[in-house]
């Protein structure tokens, strides 16, 4: 008689392991020791023997009757007349039918081994959250700075008001799927490189829901949702910047099977300003000042977000000098106070002078020892 094998030790579980414990252990080891997941011929050869041993252990322990016989007689219980043999498949096993009645989704295991070469089967779905929606909104510079109310148009999935989201025509029934018996999954036999397996797949009749609509709703064609256009009013907060977004909870696509709605994200597209540039909550601008004012000093008018204001510059101000005015920038988003207005003065040189102005400037230049050439007239100006 062959030496008895310790199936519990092979799977790395205790003797009181539950069905879920066995399933988790099997899935982990099957991925680890699958021959096609090995890199060298030697590793593949060693993995084949281990892989066979793992499947042999799981096929016994996952079957309540076989497990009871194994616990009593050991791994030689089949030679005592209980159950059938294991056979020889592609990797030393074959003919497992559902792995002792347990639902093992072979596609999940193969998908992990082959990097997605097999699509994972989908379980019956419960409530599903609706998708989020993103949309853009255009704002003027001042609207972003001080906040504004805006109305936007969106198109989204909403629960069908005819069938209340059930997908069934009013008066029609939603019945249990006769193909999967309401489980949402069916067992099919497939031939793979590892032999013949009875695997679990999503029911193609009910798409894994376990339910079938007798007569679909005419308005939503059984989907339970319809597309609708909506106008939504939003409050744009003061201080928001270009590219930032505000979220409106529950204003996205409708959920399925009683799931919550998604959210709506509104992304700001702020137009540039004629004078100002923004840096965080600060703004900057250039201000052209007449030469005499820069030389003598005095009050000048500077632009702000709320109109012009007077500002006193000192005598002898040079071109390129920067001045800062607190609390004249952008209001702090969701906070208190405002940023700073910074402006740079540039000398405003007149392009045309009358005779009196020219004479005055010429005398002024001479006081500094500067020679000023009189304006020459060309042949057309004579």
C-alpha positions in Angstrom: 0.0 0.0 0.0 1.3 3.4 -1.0 2.4 5.8 1.7 -0.5 8.0 3.0 -0.3 11.7 2.0 -1.1 14.6 4.3 -3.4 16.6 2.2 -3.8 19.3 4.9 -0.1 19.8 5.0 0.1 19.9 1.2 -2.4 22.8 1.2 -0.9 24.4 4.3 -4.1 24.4 6.3 -5.2 22.9 9.6 -7.5 19.9 9.9 -10.4 22.1 11.0 -10.1 24.4 7.9 -13.3 25.6 6.4 -14.4 25.4 2.8 -13.3 29.1 2.3 -9.9 28.3 3.9 -9.4 25.5 1.5 -10.4 27.5 -1.5 -8.0 30.4 -0.6 -5.2 28.0 0.0 -5.8 26.2 -3.3 -6.0 29.3 -5.4 -2.7 30.7 -3.9 -0.8 27.4 -4.5 -2.3 26.8 -8.0 -1.0 30.2 -9.1 2.4 29.7 -7.5 3.0 26.2 -8.9 1.3 26.3 -12.3 3.9 24.8 -14.7 3.4 27.4 -17.3 4.3 30.1 -14.8 7.8 28.7 -14.3 10.8 30.1 -16.1 13.1 27.1 -16.6 12.6 23.5 -17.7 13.8 22.2 -14.3 11.4 24.5 -12.4 8.6 23.4 -14.7 9.2 19.7 -14.1 9.3 20.2 -10.3 6.1 22.3 -10.5 4.2 19.7 -12.4 4.6 17.2 -9.6 3.6 19.8 -7.0 0.7 21.0 -9.1 -0.7 17.5 -9.4 -0.3 17.0 -5.6 -2.1 20.3 -4.8 -5.0 19.5 -7.1 -5.2 15.9 -5.7 -5.4 17.3 -2.2 -8.0 19.9 -2.9 -10.2 17.6 -4.9 -10.5 15.3 -1.9 -10.7 17.9 0.9 -13.3 20.1 -0.9 -15.7 17.1 -1.2 -17.4 16.5 2.1 -17.8 12.8 1.6 -14.3 12.2 0.4 -12.9 14.4 3.2 -14.7 12.3 5.8 -13.3 9.1 4.3 -9.8 10.6 4.1 -9.9 11.7 7.7 -10.8 8.1 8.6 -8.7 6.1 6.3 -6.0 8.5 5.0 -5.1 9.1 1.3 -5.4 5.4 0.5 -9.2 5.4 1.2 -9.9 5.0 -2.6 -8.0 1.7 -2.6 -10.3 0.6 0.1 -13.2 1.0 -2.3 -14.3 4.6 -1.7 -14.6 7.0 -4.6 -12.7 7.0 -7.9 -9.1 7.6 -9.0 -7.5 10.8 -10.1 -6.4 9.7 -13.6 -3.8 11.5 -15.7 -4.4 14.7 -17.5 -2.1 17.2 -19.0 -0.3 17.7 -15.7 -1.1 14.5 -14.0 -4.8 14.9 -13.2 -8.1 14.9 -15.1 -11.8 14.5 -14.7 -12.4 16.8 -11.7 -16.1 17.7 -11.6 -16.6 21.0 -9.9 -13.7 20.2 -7.4 -15.9 18.4 -5.0 -18.9 20.6 -5.5 -17.0 23.8 -4.6 -17.3 26.8 -7.0 -13.8 27.4 -8.2 -13.5 29.9 -11.1 -10.7 28.6 -13.2 -10.6 31.7 -15.3 -9.5 33.7 -12.3 -6.6 31.4 -11.6 -5.5 31.3 -15.3 -5.9 35.0 -15.6 -3.4 35.5 -12.8 -1.0 32.9 -14.2 -1.0 34.1 -17.8 -1.3 37.9 -17.1 -4.9 38.4 -18.2 -4.9 35.8 -21.0 -8.2 34.6 -19.7 -11.0 37.0 -18.8 -12.3 36.9 -15.2 -15.9 35.8 -14.8 -18.2 38.3 -13.3 -20.2 37.6 -10.2 -23.8 38.5 -9.9 -23.9 42.2 -9.2 -25.6 43.9 -6.4 -26.2 47.7 -6.1 -23.8 49.6 -8.3 -22.7 53.2 -7.8 -23.4 55.5 -10.8 -20.5 57.0 -12.8 -19.1 60.4 -12.1 -19.6 63.2 -14.7 -17.1 65.9 -15.6 -18.0 69.1 -17.4 -16.4 72.5 -18.0 -17.7 76.0 -17.3 -16.3 79.3 -18.6 -15.8 82.2 -16.2 -14.7 85.8 -16.5 -11.7 86.7 -14.4 -13.8 88.8 -12.0 -16.4 86.0 -11.7 -13.7 83.6 -10.5 -12.4 86.2 -8.1 -15.6 87.2 -6.4 -17.8 84.1 -7.0 -21.0 83.8 -9.1 -24.1 81.7 -9.7 -24.1 79.8 -12.9 -26.5 77.5 -14.7 -25.0 74.6 -16.6 -26.5 72.0 -18.9 -25.6 68.3 -18.5 -26.8 65.0 -20.0 -26.8 62.1 -17.6 -28.3 58.6 -16.9 -31.3 58.8 -14.7 -33.6 56.2 -13.3 -36.4 55.4 -15.7 -39.6 57.1 -14.3 -41.8 54.5 -16.2 -40.5 51.4 -14.5 -38.9 53.0 -11.5 -35.5 51.6 -12.5 -36.6 48.0 -12.6 -36.3 47.6 -16.3 -39.6 45.7 -16.4 -42.7 46.9 -18.1 -45.3 48.1 -15.6 -47.4 45.0 -14.7 -44.7 42.6 -15.9 -42.8 40.3 -13.6 -39.1 39.8 -12.9 -38.6 36.1 -12.5 -35.8 33.8 -11.5 -33.4 32.9 -14.3 -34.3 29.3 -15.4 -30.8 28.7 -16.8 -28.8 29.3 -13.6 -31.6 28.9 -11.1 -31.0 32.4 -9.7 -27.4 31.9 -8.8 -26.1 34.1 -11.6 -23.5 31.5 -12.4 -23.4 28.3 -14.4 -21.1 25.3 -14.4 -19.6 24.3 -17.7 -16.9 21.8 -18.7 -14.0 23.0 -20.6 -10.8 21.5 -21.9 -7.6 23.3 -21.1 -3.9 22.7 -21.2 -4.3 21.2 -17.7 -7.0 18.8 -18.6 -10.8 18.8 -18.3 -12.4 21.1 -15.8 -15.8 21.9 -14.6 -15.6 25.6 -14.1 -18.0 28.4 -13.1 -19.0 31.2 -15.5 -21.4 34.1 -15.5 -24.8 33.1 -16.7 -25.2 34.5 -20.2 -28.9 34.6 -20.0 -29.3 36.9 -17.0 -25.7 38.4 -17.1 -25.0 37.3 -13.6 -28.0 38.9 -12.0 -30.0 35.7 -11.4 -33.2 37.5 -12.6 -34.9 37.7 -16.0 -37.4 40.4 -17.1 -40.5 38.9 -18.6 -41.4 42.0 -20.7 -38.9 44.8 -20.8 -39.9 48.4 -20.2 -40.6 50.1 -23.6 -39.2 53.5 -22.4 -35.8 52.2 -21.3 -35.8 48.9 -23.2 -35.1 47.0 -20.0 -32.1 48.9 -18.9 -33.8 50.7 -16.0 -32.1 54.0 -16.9 -32.6 56.7 -19.6 -30.6 59.6 -20.8 -31.9 63.1 -19.9 -30.7 66.6 -20.2 -30.8 68.7 -17.1 -30.1 72.4 -16.1 -28.3 72.7 -12.8 -27.5 75.9 -10.9 -24.1 76.0 -9.2 -22.5 78.4 -6.8 -19.0 79.2 -7.9 -17.1 80.2 -4.7 -15.0 83.4 -4.6 -11.3 82.8 -5.2 -11.5 79.7 -7.4 -8.8 79.4 -10.0 -8.5 78.1 -13.6 -8.4 74.3 -13.7 -9.9 73.9 -10.2 -13.2 72.0 -9.9 -16.2 71.9 -7.6 -18.1 68.7 -6.9 -21.8 68.2 -6.6 -22.6 65.0 -4.7 -25.2 62.8 -6.2 -25.6 64.8 -9.4 -23.8 62.3 -11.6 -25.2 59.2 -13.4 -27.9 57.2 -11.6 -26.8 54.0 -9.8 -28.1 50.6 -10.7 -30.1 48.2 -8.6 -30.6 50.8 -5.9 -27.0 51.9 -5.8 -26.1 55.6 -5.1 -25.7 58.2 -7.8 -22.3 59.3 -9.0 -21.0 62.9 -8.5 -20.7 65.8 -10.9 -17.4 67.6 -11.2 -17.5 71.1 -12.7 -14.0 72.3 -13.9 -13.3 76.0 -14.1 -12.0 77.6 -17.3 -11.2 81.2 -16.4 -10.6 83.8 -19.1 -7.4 86.0 -18.9 -7.8 89.6 -17.7 -7.0 92.6 -19.8 -4.6 94.1 -17.2 -4.0 91.6 -14.4 -2.1 88.4 -14.1 -2.8 86.0 -11.3 -0.4 84.2 -9.0 -2.3 82.3 -6.3 -4.4 85.0 -4.6 -2.1 87.8 -5.7 -2.5 89.8 -8.9 0.0 92.0 -10.8 -0.3 94.7 -13.4 1.8 97.3 -15.3 1.0 101.0 -14.9 2.3 103.7 -17.3 3.1 107.0 -15.5 4.0 110.3 -17.2 7.7 111.3 -16.8 6.9 114.5 -14.9 4.8 112.6 -12.3 7.5 110.0 -11.8 10.1 112.8 -11.4 8.0 115.1 -9.1 5.9 112.4 -7.4 2.3 112.6 -6.5 -1.0 110.8 -6.9 -1.6 108.4 -9.8 -4.5 106.3 -10.7 -4.1 102.5 -10.7 -6.5 99.7 -11.7 -8.0 97.3 -9.2 -10.6 94.5 -9.6 -13.2 97.0 -8.4 -12.2 100.0 -10.5 -9.6 102.7 -10.2 -8.0 103.9 -7.0 -5.5 106.7 -6.2 -2.0 105.8 -5.1 0.8 108.2 -4.1 4.2 107.5 -5.6 7.4 109.2 -4.2 9.5 111.8 -6.0 12.1 110.4 -8.3 10.4 107.1 -9.0 12.2 105.2 -11.7 10.8 103.0 -14.4 10.4 99.3 -13.2 9.7 100.2 -9.6 7.2 97.8 -8.0 4.6 98.8 -5.4 2.3 96.5 -3.4 -1.2 97.2 -2.1 -2.6 94.8 0.5 -6.1 93.4 0.4 -6.6 94.3 -3.3 -6.0 90.9 -4.7 -8.2 87.7 -5.0 -10.4 86.7 -2.1 -8.9 83.7 -0.3 -10.9 80.5 -1.4 -12.9 79.2 1.5 -11.0 81.6 3.8 -10.7 85.1 5.0 -9.0 88.2 3.6 -7.6 88.8 0.1 -4.3 88.6 -1.7 -2.1 91.5 -2.7 -2.1 93.8 -5.8 1.4 94.4 -7.1 1.9 96.9 -9.9 5.1 98.0 -11.8 5.4 101.6 -13.0 6.8 102.3 -16.5 7.5 105.8 -17.8 4.9 107.0 -20.3 6.9 108.8 -23.0 4.8 111.1 -25.1 5.0 110.4 -28.9 4.1 113.9 -30.0 5.1 117.2 -28.5 3.9 120.7 -29.4 6.4 123.6 -29.7 5.8 124.8 -26.2 6.4 121.4 -24.7 9.5 120.9 -26.8 11.0 124.2 -25.7 10.4 123.4 -22.1 12.0 120.0 -22.3 14.9 121.4 -24.2 15.6 124.0 -21.5 15.1 121.2 -18.9 17.7 119.0 -20.6 20.2 121.9 -20.9 20.1 122.3 -17.1 21.6 118.9 -16.9 24.2 119.7 -19.5 22.4 117.6 -22.2 22.6 118.7 -25.8 19.2 118.3 -27.5 19.1 118.3 -31.3 16.3 120.4 -32.7 13.6 118.5 -34.6 14.7 118.3 -38.3 12.0 118.5 -40.9 12.4 116.2 -43.9 11.8 117.4 -47.5 8.1 116.6 -47.3 7.7 118.7 -44.2 9.2 121.9 -45.6 
